[in-house]
Amino acid sequence: MAIFKGAGVALITPFHEDGSVNYDKLAELIEEQVEGGTDAIIACGTTGEASTMSEKEHMDVVRFIIEKVAHRIPVIAGTGSNCTATAIELSKQAEKDGADGVLLVTPYYNKATQNGLIKHFTAIADSISIPCILYNIPSRTGVTIQPETMAYLYNNVKNIVGVKDATGNIEMSTKLMTLVDEDFALYSGDDDEVVPLLALGGSGVISVLSNVAPRETHEICQKWFDGDIKGSLDAQLKAFPLIKALFAEVNPIPVKAAMNLQGKKVGSLRLPLTEASDATKELLKKEMEKYGIL
């Protein structure tokens, strides 16, 4: 069963000039998202730069977001790791702090087998009672959760409820949906594939675009759910040039640049990520103006 339906924002983490987390700015962003109609907040995922946070920072940010959201919309904590024990520790803490669910990225670098993925995700899910969304992003992790593996986990582990699908492989996504029932939660992990995955029976998107256009991203999904298929498609196509600009460099480099262009002052990135190039900033400015958010 889906934790949420619609557009969940993969929220950035704002930093001060010294690289520390800017909690005052984070609180502002949370309010902006809630007021903008975002359907869920995903804390400390790829876009939130969790990979360069200490475990304490990671959980402090998750806890802060949970407290500030105060049950107005679901909060899903990114708690995945390539170390199963670490993922269990982070997931148990997120549950204790009140997260509505966790997002578990495929373990990276280790290059686990499909059997290893089954054991890894089962161990994490069995350590908590809140729902788990798996995160399939082979371009970053080097490993793909195959449709049969995903279906096995969904059918055999009661609190594994769905997947954030960032494979970019519609054939694979289609095959997966033939192996699961209607309660399976398929979320697009790519903003340019929201409507295609909704057409497969998807539940929405975990979105980078929502950081700069929460209402518009929500509407792509809501129009679909309301039966306005053309309206949803038109909204998807309108956003396409901006979406491409938001991925002109590796995420979250462009989206942070875009938010700073909007005057949000979210700060820079932690190394090894660096500032967007001037060319990327110019492209973002052009597409944001065309889209009407700058």
C-alpha positions as CSV (number, residue, x, y, z in Angstrom):
1,M,0.0,0.0,0.0
2,A,1.4,3.4,-1.0
3,I,2.6,5.6,1.8
4,F,1.5,8.6,-0.3
5,K,0.0,9.3,-3.7
6,G,1.2,12.2,-5.8
7,A,4.5,14.2,-5.7
8,G,6.9,13.7,-2.9
9,V,9.8,16.1,-2.8
10,A,13.4,14.7,-2.6
11,L,14.3,17.6,-0.4
12,I,17.7,19.3,-0.6
13,T,19.7,20.0,2.5
14,P,20.7,23.6,2.8
15,F,24.1,24.4,4.2
16,H,25.8,27.4,5.7
17,E,29.0,28.8,4.1
18,D,31.1,26.6,6.5
19,G,29.3,23.5,5.3
20,S,27.1,23.0,8.4
21,V,23.4,22.3,8.1
22,N,21.3,25.5,7.9
23,Y,18.3,24.4,10.0
24,D,16.6,27.8,9.8
25,K,16.6,27.6,6.1
26,L,15.5,23.9,6.2
27,A,12.5,25.0,8.3
28,E,11.6,27.6,5.6
29,L,11.8,25.0,2.8
30,I,9.6,22.6,4.7
31,E,6.9,25.2,5.1
32,E,7.2,26.1,1.5
33,Q,6.7,22.5,0.4
34,V,3.7,21.9,2.7
35,E,2.0,25.1,1.6
36,G,2.9,24.3,-2.0
37,G,0.9,21.1,-2.0
38,T,3.7,18.6,-1.9
39,D,2.3,15.2,-0.9
40,A,5.3,13.9,1.0
41,I,8.8,14.9,2.0
42,I,11.7,12.5,1.5
43,A,14.5,13.4,3.9
44,C,18.2,12.7,3.3
45,G,18.1,11.0,0.0
46,T,20.4,11.5,-2.9
47,T,19.2,15.1,-3.4
48,G,19.6,15.7,0.3
49,E,23.3,14.9,0.1
50,A,23.1,12.1,2.7
51,S,26.2,10.5,1.3
52,T,28.4,13.2,2.8
53,M,26.7,13.5,6.1
54,S,27.8,11.7,9.3
55,E,25.3,9.3,10.8
56,K,24.6,11.8,13.5
57,E,24.0,14.6,11.1
58,H,21.9,12.3,8.9
59,M,19.5,11.4,11.8
60,D,19.5,14.9,13.2
61,V,18.2,16.2,9.9
62,V,15.6,13.5,9.6
63,R,14.4,14.1,13.1
64,F,14.2,17.9,12.5
65,I,12.1,17.4,9.4
66,I,9.8,15.0,11.1
67,E,9.3,17.5,14.0
68,K,8.7,20.4,11.7
69,V,6.3,18.6,9.4
70,A,4.3,17.5,12.5
71,H,2.2,14.9,10.7
72,R,0.8,17.3,8.1
73,I,2.1,15.1,5.3
74,P,4.2,11.9,5.4
75,V,7.9,12.0,6.0
76,I,10.0,9.2,4.4
77,A,13.6,8.9,5.7
78,G,16.4,7.9,3.4
79,T,18.1,5.3,5.5
80,G,19.8,3.1,2.9
81,S,23.5,2.1,3.0
82,N,25.8,-0.4,1.4
83,C,26.3,-1.7,4.9
84,T,23.3,-3.7,6.1
85,A,24.0,-3.1,9.8
86,T,24.2,0.7,9.2
87,A,21.0,0.7,7.3
88,I,19.3,-1.2,10.1
89,E,20.6,1.3,12.7
90,L,19.4,4.3,10.6
91,S,16.0,2.7,9.9
92,K,15.4,1.9,13.5
93,Q,16.2,5.4,14.6
94,A,14.0,6.9,11.9
95,E,11.1,4.7,13.1
96,K,11.8,5.8,16.7
97,D,11.8,9.4,15.7
98,G,8.4,9.1,14.0
99,A,9.1,8.6,10.2
100,D,6.2,7.4,8.2
101,G,8.4,5.1,6.1
102,V,12.0,4.7,4.9
103,L,13.6,4.8,1.5
104,L,16.3,2.1,1.0
105,V,18.7,2.6,-1.8
106,T,20.3,-0.5,-3.5
107,P,23.6,-1.1,-1.7
108,Y,26.3,0.5,-3.8
109,Y,29.9,-0.5,-4.4
110,N,29.6,-4.0,-2.9
111,K,27.7,-5.1,-6.1
112,A,25.5,-7.6,-4.3
113,T,23.9,-10.5,-6.1
114,Q,20.1,-10.7,-6.4
115,N,20.2,-13.1,-3.5
116,G,22.3,-10.6,-1.5
117,L,19.8,-7.9,-2.3
118,I,16.9,-10.1,-1.0
119,K,18.8,-10.8,2.3
120,H,19.9,-7.2,2.7
121,F,16.4,-5.6,2.2
122,T,14.7,-8.4,4.2
123,A,17.0,-7.8,7.2
124,I,16.3,-4.1,7.2
125,A,12.6,-4.4,6.8
126,D,12.4,-7.1,9.5
127,S,14.1,-4.7,11.9
128,I,11.3,-2.2,11.7
129,S,7.5,-2.1,11.4
130,I,7.1,1.0,9.2
131,P,6.8,0.7,5.4
132,C,9.9,0.4,3.2
133,I,10.2,1.8,-0.3
134,L,13.2,0.4,-2.2
135,Y,15.2,2.7,-4.4
136,N,16.4,1.2,-7.7
137,I,19.0,3.5,-9.3
138,P,21.6,1.4,-11.1
139,S,23.3,4.5,-12.6
140,R,24.6,5.4,-9.2
141,T,24.9,2.1,-7.4
142,G,26.1,-0.3,-10.1
143,V,23.4,-2.8,-9.2
144,T,19.9,-3.3,-10.5
145,I,17.0,-4.8,-8.5
146,Q,15.6,-7.1,-11.1
147,P,11.8,-7.2,-11.5
148,E,11.6,-10.7,-10.2
149,T,13.6,-9.8,-7.1
150,M,11.5,-6.7,-6.4
151,A,8.3,-8.8,-6.8
152,Y,9.7,-11.5,-4.5
153,L,10.5,-8.9,-1.8
154,Y,7.1,-7.3,-2.1
155,N,5.2,-10.6,-2.0
156,N,7.3,-12.0,0.9
157,V,8.2,-9.1,3.2
158,K,5.1,-7.5,4.6
159,N,6.4,-3.9,5.0
160,I,8.1,-3.6,1.7
161,V,5.5,-1.7,-0.2
162,G,7.0,-0.4,-3.4
163,V,9.9,1.1,-5.3
164,K,11.3,4.4,-6.4
165,D,12.1,3.5,-10.0
166,A,15.0,5.4,-11.4
167,T,16.1,2.8,-13.9
168,G,14.9,4.8,-16.9
169,N,13.9,1.4,-18.3
170,I,10.1,1.4,-19.1
171,E,10.3,-2.2,-20.3
172,M,11.7,-3.3,-16.9
173,S,9.1,-1.2,-15.1
174,T,6.3,-2.7,-17.2
175,K,7.5,-6.2,-16.4
176,L,7.6,-5.5,-12.7
177,M,4.0,-4.3,-12.7
178,T,2.9,-7.6,-14.3
179,L,4.4,-9.4,-11.3
180,V,2.8,-7.5,-8.4
181,D,-0.8,-6.6,-7.4
182,E,-2.6,-3.2,-7.5
183,D,-1.4,-2.3,-4.0
184,F,2.2,-2.1,-5.1
185,A,3.5,1.5,-4.9
186,L,5.5,2.4,-8.1
187,Y,7.1,5.9,-7.8
188,S,8.9,7.4,-10.7
189,G,12.5,8.4,-9.7
190,D,12.8,10.5,-12.8
191,D,10.8,13.7,-13.2
192,D,10.6,13.2,-17.0
193,E,8.8,9.8,-16.6
194,V,6.0,10.7,-14.2
195,V,3.2,10.2,-16.7
196,P,4.6,7.1,-18.3
197,L,4.8,5.4,-14.9
198,L,1.4,6.7,-13.8
199,A,0.1,5.0,-16.9
200,L,1.6,1.7,-15.7
201,G,-0.4,2.0,-12.4
202,G,2.1,4.2,-10.6
203,S,1.4,6.1,-7.4
204,G,3.4,9.2,-8.2
205,V,6.9,10.6,-8.2
206,I,9.8,11.2,-5.8
207,S,10.8,14.5,-7.3
208,V,13.8,16.8,-7.7
209,L,11.6,19.3,-9.7
210,S,9.4,19.7,-6.6
211,N,12.2,21.7,-4.9
212,V,11.6,24.6,-7.3
213,A,8.1,23.9,-8.4
214,P,6.1,22.0,-5.7
215,R,2.6,23.0,-6.9
216,E,3.3,22.3,-10.5
217,T,4.8,18.9,-9.8
218,H,1.9,18.0,-7.6
219,E,-0.5,19.0,-10.4
220,I,1.1,16.6,-12.9
221,C,0.0,13.7,-10.6
222,Q,-3.2,15.2,-9.3
223,K,-4.6,15.9,-12.8
224,W,-3.9,12.2,-13.7
225,F,-5.7,11.0,-10.5
226,D,-8.6,13.3,-11.3
227,G,-9.0,11.7,-14.8
228,D,-7.6,14.7,-16.6
229,I,-5.1,12.7,-18.6
230,K,-4.5,15.4,-21.2
231,G,-3.9,18.0,-18.5
232,S,-1.4,15.7,-16.8
233,L,0.4,15.0,-20.0
234,D,0.5,18.7,-21.0
235,A,1.9,19.6,-17.6
236,Q,4.6,16.9,-18.0
237,L,5.6,18.1,-21.4
238,K,5.6,21.7,-20.3
239,A,8.1,20.8,-17.5
240,F,10.3,18.7,-19.7
241,P,12.8,21.4,-20.7
242,L,13.2,22.5,-17.1
243,I,13.6,19.0,-15.9
244,K,16.4,18.4,-18.5
245,A,18.1,21.6,-17.2
246,L,17.9,20.4,-13.6
247,F,19.9,17.4,-14.7
248,A,22.4,19.2,-16.9
249,E,25.0,18.3,-14.2
250,V,24.8,15.6,-11.6
251,N,21.9,16.0,-9.1
252,P,21.7,18.0,-6.8
253,I,24.2,20.5,-8.3
254,P,21.7,22.1,-10.7
255,V,18.7,22.1,-8.3
256,K,20.7,23.9,-5.7
257,A,21.8,26.5,-8.2
258,A,18.2,26.9,-9.3
259,M,17.0,27.5,-5.8
260,N,19.7,30.0,-5.3
261,L,18.6,31.7,-8.5
262,Q,15.1,31.9,-6.9
263,G,16.6,33.7,-4.0
264,K,16.2,30.9,-1.5
265,K,19.9,31.0,-0.4
266,V,20.3,27.3,0.2
267,G,24.1,27.5,0.1
268,S,26.5,25.3,-1.7
269,L,27.3,21.6,-1.8
270,R,29.6,19.4,0.0
271,L,32.7,18.0,-1.8
272,P,33.1,16.1,-4.0
273,L,30.1,17.9,-5.5
274,T,30.9,21.4,-6.7
275,E,29.1,24.5,-7.8
276,A,27.2,24.5,-11.1
277,S,29.0,25.9,-14.1
278,D,28.1,29.3,-15.5
279,A,26.6,27.6,-18.6
280,T,24.3,25.5,-16.4
281,K,23.2,28.5,-14.4
282,E,22.4,30.3,-17.7
283,L,20.4,27.3,-18.9
284,L,18.5,27.1,-15.6
285,K,17.7,30.8,-15.7
286,K,16.4,30.6,-19.2
287,E,14.2,27.5,-18.5
288,M,12.9,28.7,-15.2
289,E,11.9,32.0,-16.8
290,K,10.1,30.1,-19.5
291,Y,8.4,27.9,-17.0
292,G,7.3,30.9,-14.9
293,I,9.1,30.2,-11.7
294,L,11.7,32.9,-11.9
